[in-house]
Amino acid sequence: MSKQKFAFDKTNFILLAVGMAVVILGFILMTGPVSTPTHFEPDIFSVRRIKVAPLVCLLGFVFMIYAVLRKPKTEDKTEG
């Protein structure tokens, strides 16, 4: 009985899930109190929201690209 060959293996899917979790974490880090027309919130310029969160998102997207481009290991069974 022959196995179907998929482009991704289990490790690829796990890496994709980890990358997606890192991206979601980056978006969560971007959230915070909002400014209103009557009240200015200086936290919108915090280091966490302007520098750390976008960097975390970028790293998550790069990790997801690696997960997509990673080649699954193939088992070569030669009969002879």
N, CA, C and O atoms as a Maestro MAE file, in Angstrom:
{
 s_m_m2io_version
 :::
 2.0.0
}

f_m_ct {
 s_m_title
 :::
 protein
 m_atom[320] {
  # First column is atom index #
  i_m_mmod_type
  r_m_x_coord
  r_m_y_coord
  r_m_z_coord
  i_m_residue_number
  s_m_chain_name
  s_m_pdb_residue_name
  s_m_pdb_atom_name
  i_m_atomic_number
  :::
  1 25 0.835 -1.172 0.000 1 A "MET " " N  " 7
  2 3 0.000 0.000 0.000 1 A "MET " " CA " 6
  3 2 0.889 1.248 0.000 1 A "MET " " C  " 6
  4 15 1.793 1.352 0.829 1 A "MET " " O  " 8
  5 25 0.653 2.181 -0.900 2 A "SER " " N  " 7
  6 3 1.520 3.361 -1.007 2 A "SER " " CA " 6
  7 2 0.919 4.545 -0.243 2 A "SER " " C  " 6
  8 15 -0.294 4.754 -0.228 2 A "SER " " O  " 8
  9 25 1.806 5.302 0.384 3 A "LYS " " N  " 7
  10 3 1.383 6.500 1.108 3 A "LYS " " CA " 6
  11 2 1.315 7.674 0.148 3 A "LYS " " C  " 6
  12 15 2.133 7.794 -0.765 3 A "LYS " " O  " 8
  13 25 0.338 8.534 0.361 4 A "GLN " " N  " 7
  14 3 0.286 9.751 -0.434 4 A "GLN " " CA " 6
  15 2 1.390 10.681 0.029 4 A "GLN " " C  " 6
  16 15 1.702 10.752 1.218 4 A "GLN " " O  " 8
  17 25 1.976 11.391 -0.917 5 A "LYS " " N  " 7
  18 3 3.029 12.336 -0.566 5 A "LYS " " CA " 6
  19 2 2.446 13.734 -0.519 5 A "LYS " " C  " 6
  20 15 1.855 14.208 -1.489 5 A "LYS " " O  " 8
  21 25 2.619 14.387 0.618 6 A "PHE " " N  " 7
  22 3 2.149 15.750 0.791 6 A "PHE " " CA " 6
  23 2 3.340 16.699 0.726 6 A "PHE " " C  " 6
  24 15 4.480 16.291 0.949 6 A "PHE " " O  " 8
  25 25 3.074 17.960 0.421 7 A "ALA " " N  " 7
  26 3 4.144 18.946 0.371 7 A "ALA " " CA " 6
  27 2 4.675 19.247 1.771 7 A "ALA " " C  " 6
  28 15 5.857 19.554 1.928 7 A "ALA " " O  " 8
  29 25 3.814 19.161 2.792 8 A "PHE " " N  " 7
  30 3 4.212 19.432 4.169 8 A "PHE " " CA " 6
  31 2 4.144 18.155 4.989 8 A "PHE " " C  " 6
  32 15 3.333 17.266 4.727 8 A "PHE " " O  " 8
  33 25 5.007 18.086 5.976 9 A "ASP " " N  " 7
  34 3 4.883 17.001 6.938 9 A "ASP " " CA " 6
  35 2 4.439 17.598 8.277 9 A "ASP " " C  " 6
  36 15 4.135 18.788 8.366 9 A "ASP " " O  " 8
  37 25 4.407 16.771 9.297 10 A "LYS " " N  " 7
  38 3 3.898 17.208 10.600 10 A "LYS " " CA " 6
  39 2 4.728 18.370 11.156 10 A "LYS " " C  " 6
  40 15 4.180 19.296 11.754 10 A "LYS " " O  " 8
  41 25 6.034 18.322 10.959 11 A "THR " " N  " 7
  42 3 6.909 19.377 11.479 11 A "THR " " CA " 6
  43 2 6.603 20.721 10.836 11 A "THR " " C  " 6
  44 15 6.629 21.750 11.512 11 A "THR " " O  " 8
  45 25 6.311 20.725 9.537 12 A "ASN " " N  " 7
  46 3 5.960 21.972 8.860 12 A "ASN " " CA " 6
  47 2 4.717 22.605 9.475 12 A "ASN " " C  " 6
  48 15 4.677 23.815 9.698 12 A "ASN " " O  " 8
  49 25 3.711 21.792 9.746 13 A "PHE " " N  " 7
  50 3 2.482 22.315 10.329 13 A "PHE " " CA " 6
  51 2 2.710 22.844 11.740 13 A "PHE " " C  " 6
  52 15 2.124 23.856 12.123 13 A "PHE " " O  " 8
  53 25 3.549 22.174 12.508 14 A "ILE " " N  " 7
  54 3 3.861 22.644 13.857 14 A "ILE " " CA " 6
  55 2 4.598 23.980 13.784 14 A "ILE " " C  " 6
  56 15 4.295 24.897 14.547 14 A "ILE " " O  " 8
  57 25 5.565 24.094 12.867 15 A "LEU " " N  " 7
  58 3 6.299 25.350 12.710 15 A "LEU " " CA " 6
  59 2 5.375 26.478 12.260 15 A "LEU " " C  " 6
  60 15 5.518 27.614 12.713 15 A "LEU " " O  " 8
  61 25 4.434 26.175 11.376 16 A "LEU " " N  " 7
  62 3 3.465 27.186 10.947 16 A "LEU " " CA " 6
  63 2 2.601 27.653 12.117 16 A "LEU " " C  " 6
  64 15 2.327 28.845 12.252 16 A "LEU " " O  " 8
  65 25 2.177 26.730 12.950 17 A "ALA " " N  " 7
  66 3 1.348 27.086 14.104 17 A "ALA " " CA " 6
  67 2 2.133 27.951 15.090 17 A "ALA " " C  " 6
  68 15 1.592 28.907 15.647 17 A "ALA " " O  " 8
  69 25 3.397 27.621 15.305 18 A "VAL " " N  " 7
  70 3 4.233 28.425 16.207 18 A "VAL " " CA " 6
  71 2 4.421 29.826 15.632 18 A "VAL " " C  " 6
  72 15 4.335 30.814 16.360 18 A "VAL " " O  " 8
  73 25 4.675 29.912 14.329 19 A "GLY " " N  " 7
  74 3 4.819 31.220 13.692 19 A "GLY " " CA " 6
  75 2 3.552 32.043 13.803 19 A "GLY " " C  " 6
  76 15 3.618 33.244 14.069 19 A "GLY " " O  " 8
  77 25 2.412 31.429 13.607 20 A "MET " " N  " 7
  78 3 1.139 32.140 13.718 20 A "MET " " CA " 6
  79 2 0.914 32.612 15.157 20 A "MET " " C  " 6
  80 15 0.402 33.711 15.372 20 A "MET " " O  " 8
  81 25 1.288 31.799 16.133 21 A "ALA " " N  " 7
  82 3 1.148 32.199 17.539 21 A "ALA " " CA " 6
  83 2 2.036 33.403 17.845 21 A "ALA " " C  " 6
  84 15 1.628 34.293 18.592 21 A "ALA " " O  " 8
  85 25 3.247 33.445 17.278 22 A "VAL " " N  " 7
  86 3 4.143 34.575 17.498 22 A "VAL " " CA " 6
  87 2 3.564 35.845 16.872 22 A "VAL " " C  " 6
  88 15 3.648 36.920 17.464 22 A "VAL " " O  " 8
  89 25 2.979 35.726 15.681 23 A "VAL " " N  " 7
  90 3 2.351 36.883 15.033 23 A "VAL " " CA " 6
  91 2 1.178 37.391 15.869 23 A "VAL " " C  " 6
  92 15 1.027 38.597 16.061 23 A "VAL " " O  " 8
  93 25 0.356 36.483 16.361 24 A "ILE " " N  " 7
  94 3 -0.779 36.879 17.200 24 A "ILE " " CA " 6
  95 2 -0.277 37.558 18.475 24 A "ILE " " C  " 6
  96 15 -0.862 38.545 18.921 24 A "ILE " " O  " 8
  97 25 0.795 37.041 19.060 25 A "LEU " " N  " 7
  98 3 1.387 37.674 20.240 25 A "LEU " " CA " 6
  99 2 1.840 39.100 19.918 25 A "LEU " " C  " 6
  100 15 1.656 40.008 20.729 25 A "LEU " " O  " 8
  101 25 2.426 39.296 18.745 26 A "GLY " " N  " 7
  102 3 2.839 40.639 18.340 26 A "GLY " " CA " 6
  103 2 1.665 41.590 18.229 26 A "GLY " " C  " 6
  104 15 1.759 42.744 18.649 26 A "GLY " " O  " 8
  105 25 0.559 41.119 17.667 27 A "PHE " " N  " 7
  106 3 -0.624 41.978 17.570 27 A "PHE " " CA " 6
  107 2 -1.217 42.270 18.939 27 A "PHE " " C  " 6
  108 15 -1.725 43.366 19.175 27 A "PHE " " O  " 8
  109 25 -1.158 41.302 19.839 28 A "ILE " " N  " 7
  110 3 -1.638 41.543 21.206 28 A "ILE " " CA " 6
  111 2 -0.772 42.588 21.898 28 A "ILE " " C  " 6
  112 15 -1.282 43.427 22.642 28 A "ILE " " O  " 8
  113 25 0.557 42.538 21.651 29 A "LEU " " N  " 7
  114 3 1.448 43.528 22.246 29 A "LEU " " CA " 6
  115 2 1.167 44.936 21.730 29 A "LEU " " C  " 6
  116 15 1.468 45.915 22.412 29 A "LEU " " O  " 8
  117 25 0.594 45.048 20.536 30 A "MET " " N  " 7
  118 3 0.282 46.365 19.982 30 A "MET " " CA " 6
  119 2 -0.951 46.994 20.624 30 A "MET " " C  " 6
  120 15 -1.141 48.206 20.516 30 A "MET " " O  " 8
  121 25 -1.777 46.217 21.276 31 A "THR " " N  " 7
  122 3 -3.008 46.761 21.841 31 A "THR " " CA " 6
  123 2 -2.720 47.559 23.103 31 A "THR " " C  " 6
  124 15 -1.668 47.412 23.724 31 A "THR " " O  " 8
  125 25 -3.653 48.387 23.460 32 A "GLY " " N  " 7
  126 3 -3.515 49.187 24.670 32 A "GLY " " CA " 6
  127 2 -4.605 50.233 24.721 32 A "GLY " " C  " 6
  128 15 -5.536 50.210 23.916 32 A "GLY " " O  " 8
  129 25 -4.490 51.148 25.664 33 A "PRO " " N  " 7
  130 3 -5.507 52.193 25.772 33 A "PRO " " CA " 6
  131 2 -5.507 53.093 24.540 33 A "PRO " " C  " 6
  132 15 -4.465 53.314 23.923 33 A "PRO " " O  " 8
  133 25 -6.670 53.604 24.193 34 A "VAL " " N  " 7
  134 3 -6.804 54.439 23.000 34 A "VAL " " CA " 6
  135 2 -6.982 55.896 23.404 34 A "VAL " " C  " 6
  136 15 -7.430 56.215 24.505 34 A "VAL " " O  " 8
  137 25 -6.617 56.758 22.480 35 A "SER " " N  " 7
  138 3 -6.861 58.185 22.685 35 A "SER " " CA " 6
  139 2 -8.265 58.524 22.214 35 A "SER " " C  " 6
  140 15 -8.773 57.937 21.259 35 A "SER " " O  " 8
  141 25 -8.883 59.475 22.894 36 A "THR " " N  " 7
  142 3 -10.209 59.970 22.502 36 A "THR " " CA " 6
  143 2 -10.055 61.440 22.137 36 A "THR " " C  " 6
  144 15 -9.017 62.042 22.411 36 A "THR " " O  " 8
  145 25 -11.080 62.022 21.521 37 A "PRO " " N  " 7
  146 3 -10.973 63.452 21.198 37 A "PRO " " CA " 6
  147 2 -10.766 64.350 22.420 37 A "PRO " " C  " 6
  148 15 -10.221 65.447 22.296 37 A "PRO " " O  " 8
  149 25 -11.191 63.900 23.578 38 A "THR " " N  " 7
  150 3 -11.041 64.726 24.784 38 A "THR " " CA " 6
  151 2 -9.865 64.314 25.657 38 A "THR " " C  " 6
  152 15 -9.465 65.070 26.543 38 A "THR " " O  " 8
  153 25 -9.302 63.131 25.428 39 A "HIS " " N  " 7
  154 3 -8.208 62.652 26.280 39 A "HIS " " CA " 6
  155 2 -7.117 62.045 25.401 39 A "HIS " " C  " 6
  156 15 -7.372 61.116 24.635 39 A "HIS " " O  " 8
  157 25 -5.886 62.585 25.521 40 A "PHE " " N  " 7
  158 3 -4.744 62.048 24.785 40 A "PHE " " CA " 6
  159 2 -4.052 60.991 25.631 40 A "PHE " " C  " 6
  160 15 -3.747 61.221 26.802 40 A "PHE " " O  " 8
  161 25 -3.809 59.849 25.041 41 A "GLU " " N  " 7
  162 3 -3.146 58.752 25.746 41 A "GLU " " CA " 6
  163 2 -1.698 58.652 25.240 41 A "GLU " " C  " 6
  164 15 -1.479 58.210 24.112 41 A "GLU " " O  " 8
  165 25 -0.712 59.052 26.045 42 A "PRO " " N  " 7
  166 3 0.685 59.013 25.577 42 A "PRO " " CA " 6
  167 2 1.227 57.597 25.399 42 A "PRO " " C  " 6
  168 15 2.292 57.422 24.807 42 A "PRO " " O  " 8
  169 25 0.520 56.587 25.896 43 A "ASP " " N  " 7
  170 3 0.983 55.205 25.763 43 A "ASP " " CA " 6
  171 2 0.998 54.734 24.302 43 A "ASP " " C  " 6
  172 15 1.598 53.704 23.996 43 A "ASP " " O  " 8
  173 25 0.353 55.467 23.411 44 A "ILE " " N  " 7
  174 3 0.380 55.040 22.000 44 A "ILE " " CA " 6
  175 2 1.779 55.143 21.428 44 A "ILE " " C  " 6
  176 15 2.058 54.554 20.384 44 A "ILE " " O  " 8
  177 25 2.671 55.882 22.089 45 A "PHE " " N  " 7
  178 3 4.047 56.014 21.623 45 A "PHE " " CA " 6
  179 2 5.022 55.197 22.465 45 A "PHE " " C  " 6
  180 15 6.222 55.473 22.456 45 A "PHE " " O  " 8
  181 25 4.530 54.202 23.187 46 A "SER " " N  " 7
  182 3 5.417 53.404 24.036 46 A "SER " " CA " 6
  183 2 6.311 52.507 23.183 46 A "SER " " C  " 6
  184 15 5.976 52.173 22.047 46 A "SER " " O  " 8
  185 25 7.444 52.127 23.746 47 A "VAL " " N  " 7
  186 3 8.404 51.268 23.042 47 A "VAL " " CA " 6
  187 2 7.770 49.923 22.708 47 A "VAL " " C  " 6
  188 15 8.023 49.356 21.645 47 A "VAL " " O  " 8
  189 25 6.951 49.422 23.614 48 A "ARG " " N  " 7
  190 3 6.297 48.126 23.379 48 A "ARG " " CA " 6
  191 2 5.423 48.171 22.137 48 A "ARG " " C  " 6
  192 15 5.430 47.230 21.343 48 A "ARG " " O  " 8
  193 25 4.678 49.240 21.958 49 A "ARG " " N  " 7
  194 3 3.726 49.324 20.842 49 A "ARG " " CA " 6
  195 2 4.371 49.744 19.533 49 A "ARG " " C  " 6
  196 15 3.859 49.412 18.464 49 A "ARG " " O  " 8
  197 25 5.483 50.468 19.591 50 A "ILE " " N  " 7
  198 3 6.080 50.992 18.357 50 A "ILE " " CA " 6
  199 2 7.262 50.160 17.881 50 A "ILE " " C  " 6
  200 15 7.476 50.045 16.674 50 A "ILE " " O  " 8
  201 25 8.030 49.580 18.786 51 A "LYS " " N  " 7
  202 3 9.233 48.857 18.376 51 A "LYS " " CA " 6
  203 2 9.150 47.349 18.613 51 A "LYS " " C  " 6
  204 15 9.449 46.562 17.715 51 A "LYS " " O  " 8
  205 25 8.753 46.951 19.801 52 A "VAL " " N  " 7
  206 3 8.790 45.530 20.165 52 A "VAL " " CA " 6
  207 2 7.735 44.730 19.403 52 A "VAL " " C  " 6
  208 15 8.050 43.700 18.807 52 A "VAL " " O  " 8
  209 25 6.492 45.195 19.419 53 A "ALA " " N  " 7
  210 3 5.397 44.440 18.790 53 A "ALA " " CA " 6
  211 2 5.595 44.253 17.284 53 A "ALA " " C  " 6
  212 15 5.417 43.135 16.799 53 A "ALA " " O  " 8
  213 25 5.955 45.291 16.520 54 A "PRO " " N  " 7
  214 3 6.192 45.057 15.087 54 A "PRO " " CA " 6
  215 2 7.354 44.097 14.831 54 A "PRO " " C  " 6
  216 15 7.311 43.309 13.887 54 A "PRO " " O  " 8
  217 25 8.398 44.161 15.674 55 A "LEU " " N  " 7
  218 3 9.525 43.250 15.514 55 A "LEU " " CA " 6
  219 2 9.096 41.809 15.786 55 A "LEU " " C  " 6
  220 15 9.513 40.891 15.080 55 A "LEU " " O  " 8
  221 25 8.266 41.612 16.805 56 A "VAL " " N  " 7
  222 3 7.760 40.265 17.107 56 A "VAL " " CA " 6
  223 2 6.923 39.746 15.933 56 A "VAL " " C  " 6
  224 15 7.048 38.585 15.546 56 A "VAL " " O  " 8
  225 25 6.074 40.604 15.372 57 A "CYS " " N  " 7
  226 3 5.266 40.205 14.205 57 A "CYS " " CA " 6
  227 2 6.159 39.843 13.021 57 A "CYS " " C  " 6
  228 15 5.933 38.834 12.353 57 A "CYS " " O  " 8
  229 25 7.170 40.664 12.766 58 A "LEU " " N  " 7
  230 3 8.082 40.398 11.655 58 A "LEU " " CA " 6
  231 2 8.789 39.059 11.838 58 A "LEU " " C  " 6
  232 15 8.896 38.279 10.891 58 A "LEU " " O  " 8
  233 25 9.266 38.791 13.038 59 A "LEU " " N  " 7
  234 3 9.936 37.517 13.304 59 A "LEU " " CA " 6
  235 2 8.969 36.343 13.119 59 A "LEU " " C  " 6
  236 15 9.358 35.287 12.620 59 A "LEU " " O  " 8
  237 25 7.716 36.534 13.520 60 A "GLY " " N  " 7
  238 3 6.719 35.485 13.317 60 A "GLY " " CA " 6
  239 2 6.481 35.204 11.846 60 A "GLY " " C  " 6
  240 15 6.383 34.045 11.442 60 A "GLY " " O  " 8
  241 25 6.385 36.272 11.028 61 A "PHE " " N  " 7
  242 3 6.186 36.082 9.593 61 A "PHE " " CA " 6
  243 2 7.397 35.426 8.952 61 A "PHE " " C  " 6
  244 15 7.242 34.563 8.088 61 A "PHE " " O  " 8
  245 25 8.602 35.817 9.356 62 A "VAL " " N  " 7
  246 3 9.824 35.183 8.819 62 A "VAL " " CA " 6
  247 2 9.847 33.706 9.201 62 A "VAL " " C  " 6
  248 15 10.218 32.862 8.386 62 A "VAL " " O  " 8
  249 25 9.459 33.391 10.420 63 A "PHE " " N  " 7
  250 3 9.417 32.001 10.871 63 A "PHE " " CA " 6
  251 2 8.398 31.200 10.054 63 A "PHE " " C  " 6
  252 15 8.635 30.037 9.726 63 A "PHE " " O  " 8
  253 25 7.269 31.827 9.730 64 A "MET " " N  " 7
  254 3 6.263 31.140 8.918 64 A "MET " " CA " 6
  255 2 6.775 30.901 7.497 64 A "MET " " C  " 6
  256 15 6.495 29.858 6.907 64 A "MET " " O  " 8
  257 25 7.514 31.850 6.948 65 A "ILE " " N  " 7
  258 3 8.097 31.665 5.618 65 A "ILE " " CA " 6
  259 2 9.072 30.500 5.643 65 A "ILE " " C  " 6
  260 15 9.086 29.678 4.727 65 A "ILE " " O  " 8
  261 25 9.894 30.424 6.698 66 A "TYR " " N  " 7
  262 3 10.806 29.280 6.829 66 A "TYR " " CA " 6
  263 2 10.019 27.970 6.897 66 A "TYR " " C  " 6
  264 15 10.410 26.978 6.282 66 A "TYR " " O  " 8
  265 25 8.920 27.966 7.637 67 A "ALA " " N  " 7
  266 3 8.123 26.745 7.781 67 A "ALA " " CA " 6
  267 2 7.551 26.301 6.437 67 A "ALA " " C  " 6
  268 15 7.446 25.105 6.167 67 A "ALA " " O  " 8
  269 25 7.181 27.266 5.595 68 A "VAL " " N  " 7
  270 3 6.641 26.918 4.280 68 A "VAL " " CA " 6
  271 2 7.747 26.415 3.353 68 A "VAL " " C  " 6
  272 15 7.538 25.478 2.583 68 A "VAL " " O  " 8
  273 25 8.913 27.035 3.428 69 A "LEU " " N  " 7
  274 3 10.000 26.674 2.520 69 A "LEU " " CA " 6
  275 2 10.785 25.443 2.973 69 A "LEU " " C  " 6
  276 15 11.532 24.865 2.183 69 A "LEU " " O  " 8
  277 25 10.628 25.042 4.215 70 A "ARG " " N  " 7
  278 3 11.353 23.877 4.738 70 A "ARG " " CA " 6
  279 2 10.947 22.629 3.980 70 A "ARG " " C  " 6
  280 15 9.762 22.343 3.812 70 A "ARG " " O  " 8
  281 25 11.941 21.895 3.529 71 A "LYS " " N  " 7
  282 3 11.675 20.682 2.766 71 A "LYS " " CA " 6
  283 2 11.571 19.500 3.717 71 A "LYS " " C  " 6
  284 15 12.469 19.277 4.529 71 A "LYS " " O  " 8
  285 25 10.479 18.738 3.623 72 A "PRO " " N  " 7
  286 3 10.357 17.565 4.505 72 A "PRO " " CA " 6
  287 2 11.423 16.521 4.177 72 A "PRO " " C  " 6
  288 15 11.828 16.353 3.027 72 A "PRO " " O  " 8
  289 25 11.853 15.840 5.204 73 A "LYS " " N  " 7
  290 3 12.846 14.778 4.987 73 A "LYS " " CA " 6
  291 2 12.168 13.607 4.295 73 A "LYS " " C  " 6
  292 15 11.072 13.192 4.671 73 A "LYS " " O  " 8
  293 25 12.833 13.086 3.286 74 A "THR " " N  " 7
  294 3 12.284 11.940 2.553 74 A "THR " " CA " 6
  295 2 13.020 10.681 2.966 74 A "THR " " C  " 6
  296 15 14.214 10.698 3.263 74 A "THR " " O  " 8
  297 25 12.285 9.608 2.975 75 A "GLU " " N  " 7
  298 3 12.886 8.305 3.288 75 A "GLU " " CA " 6
  299 2 13.160 7.587 1.979 75 A "GLU " " C  " 6
  300 15 12.236 7.211 1.257 75 A "GLU " " O  " 8
  301 25 14.434 7.400 1.681 76 A "ASP " " N  " 7
  302 3 14.799 6.679 0.470 76 A "ASP " " CA " 6
  303 2 15.030 5.210 0.817 76 A "ASP " " C  " 6
  304 15 15.985 4.855 1.508 76 A "ASP " " O  " 8
  305 25 14.135 4.378 0.320 77 A "LYS " " N  " 7
  306 3 14.265 2.940 0.550 77 A "LYS " " CA " 6
  307 2 14.667 2.298 -0.768 77 A "LYS " " C  " 6
  308 15 13.861 2.188 -1.692 77 A "LYS " " O  " 8
  309 25 15.902 1.882 -0.839 78 A "THR " " N  " 7
  310 3 16.370 1.232 -2.064 78 A "THR " " CA " 6
  311 2 16.399 -0.264 -1.847 78 A "THR " " C  " 6
  312 15 16.940 -0.775 -0.866 78 A "THR " " O  " 8
  313 25 15.811 -0.925 -2.779 79 A "GLU " " N  " 7
  314 3 15.795 -2.402 -2.708 79 A "GLU " " CA " 6
  315 2 16.924 -2.921 -3.563 79 A "GLU " " C  " 6
  316 15 17.114 -2.468 -4.692 79 A "GLU " " O  " 8
  317 25 17.660 -3.851 -3.046 80 A "GLY " " N  " 7
  318 3 18.742 -4.327 -3.874 80 A "GLY " " CA " 6
  319 2 19.409 -5.469 -3.347 80 A "GLY " " C  " 6
  320 15 20.351 -5.971 -3.960 80 A "GLY " " O  " 8
  :::
 }
 m_bond[319] {
  # First column is bond index #
  i_m_from
  i_m_to
  i_m_order
  :::
  1 1 2 1
  2 2 3 1
  3 3 4 2
  4 3 5 1
  5 5 6 1
  6 6 7 1
  7 7 8 2
  8 7 9 1
  9 9 10 1
  10 10 11 1
  11 11 12 2
  12 11 13 1
  13 13 14 1
  14 14 15 1
  15 15 16 2
  16 15 17 1
  17 17 18 1
  18 18 19 1
  19 19 20 2
  20 19 21 1
  21 21 22 1
  22 22 23 1
  23 23 24 2
  24 23 25 1
  25 25 26 1
  26 26 27 1
  27 27 28 2
  28 27 29 1
  29 29 30 1
  30 30 31 1
  31 31 32 2
  32 31 33 1
  33 33 34 1
  34 34 35 1
  35 35 36 2
  36 35 37 1
  37 37 38 1
  38 38 39 1
  39 39 40 2
  40 39 41 1
  41 41 42 1
  42 42 43 1
  43 43 44 2
  44 43 45 1
  45 45 46 1
  46 46 47 1
  47 47 48 2
  48 47 49 1
  49 49 50 1
  50 50 51 1
  51 51 52 2
  52 51 53 1
  53 53 54 1
  54 54 55 1
  55 55 56 2
  56 55 57 1
  57 57 58 1
  58 58 59 1
  59 59 60 2
  60 59 61 1
  61 61 62 1
  62 62 63 1
  63 63 64 2
  64 63 65 1
  65 65 66 1
  66 66 67 1
  67 67 68 2
  68 67 69 1
  69 69 70 1
  70 70 71 1
  71 71 72 2
  72 71 73 1
  73 73 74 1
  74 74 75 1
  75 75 76 2
  76 75 77 1
  77 77 78 1
  78 78 79 1
  79 79 80 2
  80 79 81 1
  81 81 82 1
  82 82 83 1
  83 83 84 2
  84 83 85 1
  85 85 86 1
  86 86 87 1
  87 87 88 2
  88 87 89 1
  89 89 90 1
  90 90 91 1
  91 91 92 2
  92 91 93 1
  93 93 94 1
  94 94 95 1
  95 95 96 2
  96 95 97 1
  97 97 98 1
  98 98 99 1
  99 99 100 2
  100 99 101 1
  101 101 102 1
  102 102 103 1
  103 103 104 2
  104 103 105 1
  105 105 106 1
  106 106 107 1
  107 107 108 2
  108 107 109 1
  109 109 110 1
  110 110 111 1
  111 111 112 2
  112 111 113 1
  113 113 114 1
  114 114 115 1
  115 115 116 2
  116 115 117 1
  117 117 118 1
  118 118 119 1
  119 119 120 2
  120 119 121 1
  121 121 122 1
  122 122 123 1
  123 123 124 2
  124 123 125 1
  125 125 126 1
  126 126 127 1
  127 127 128 2
  128 127 129 1
  129 129 130 1
  130 130 131 1
  131 131 132 2
  132 131 133 1
  133 133 134 1
  134 134 135 1
  135 135 136 2
  136 135 137 1
  137 137 138 1
  138 138 139 1
  139 139 140 2
  140 139 141 1
  141 141 142 1
  142 142 143 1
  143 143 144 2
  144 143 145 1
  145 145 146 1
  146 146 147 1
  147 147 148 2
  148 147 149 1
  149 149 150 1
  150 150 151 1
  151 151 152 2
  152 151 153 1
  153 153 154 1
  154 154 155 1
  155 155 156 2
  156 155 157 1
  157 157 158 1
  158 158 159 1
  159 159 160 2
  160 159 161 1
  161 161 162 1
  162 162 163 1
  163 163 164 2
  164 163 165 1
  165 165 166 1
  166 166 167 1
  167 167 168 2
  168 167 169 1
  169 169 170 1
  170 170 171 1
  171 171 172 2
  172 171 173 1
  173 173 174 1
  174 174 175 1
  175 175 176 2
  176 175 177 1
  177 177 178 1
  178 178 179 1
  179 179 180 2
  180 179 181 1
  181 181 182 1
  182 182 183 1
  183 183 184 2
  184 183 185 1
  185 185 186 1
  186 186 187 1
  187 187 188 2
  188 187 189 1
  189 189 190 1
  190 190 191 1
  191 191 192 2
  192 191 193 1
  193 193 194 1
  194 194 195 1
  195 195 196 2
  196 195 197 1
  197 197 198 1
  198 198 199 1
  199 199 200 2
  200 199 201 1
  201 201 202 1
  202 202 203 1
  203 203 204 2
  204 203 205 1
  205 205 206 1
  206 206 207 1
  207 207 208 2
  208 207 209 1
  209 209 210 1
  210 210 211 1
  211 211 212 2
  212 211 213 1
  213 213 214 1
  214 214 215 1
  215 215 216 2
  216 215 217 1
  217 217 218 1
  218 218 219 1
  219 219 220 2
  220 219 221 1
  221 221 222 1
  222 222 223 1
  223 223 224 2
  224 223 225 1
  225 225 226 1
  226 226 227 1
  227 227 228 2
  228 227 229 1
  229 229 230 1
  230 230 231 1
  231 231 232 2
  232 231 233 1
  233 233 234 1
  234 234 235 1
  235 235 236 2
  236 235 237 1
  237 237 238 1
  238 238 239 1
  239 239 240 2
  240 239 241 1
  241 241 242 1
  242 242 243 1
  243 243 244 2
  244 243 245 1
  245 245 246 1
  246 246 247 1
  247 247 248 2
  248 247 249 1
  249 249 250 1
  250 250 251 1
  251 251 252 2
  252 251 253 1
  253 253 254 1
  254 254 255 1
  255 255 256 2
  256 255 257 1
  257 257 258 1
  258 258 259 1
  259 259 260 2
  260 259 261 1
  261 261 262 1
  262 262 263 1
  263 263 264 2
  264 263 265 1
  265 265 266 1
  266 266 267 1
  267 267 268 2
  268 267 269 1
  269 269 270 1
  270 270 271 1
  271 271 272 2
  272 271 273 1
  273 273 274 1
  274 274 275 1
  275 275 276 2
  276 275 277 1
  277 277 278 1
  278 278 279 1
  279 279 280 2
  280 279 281 1
  281 281 282 1
  282 282 283 1
  283 283 284 2
  284 283 285 1
  285 285 286 1
  286 286 287 1
  287 287 288 2
  288 287 289 1
  289 289 290 1
  290 290 291 1
  291 291 292 2
  292 291 293 1
  293 293 294 1
  294 294 295 1
  295 295 296 2
  296 295 297 1
  297 297 298 1
  298 298 299 1
  299 299 300 2
  300 299 301 1
  301 301 302 1
  302 302 303 1
  303 303 304 2
  304 303 305 1
  305 305 306 1
  306 306 307 1
  307 307 308 2
  308 307 309 1
  309 309 310 1
  310 310 311 1
  311 311 312 2
  312 311 313 1
  313 313 314 1
  314 314 315 1
  315 315 316 2
  316 315 317 1
  317 317 318 1
  318 318 319 1
  319 319 320 2
  :::
 }
}
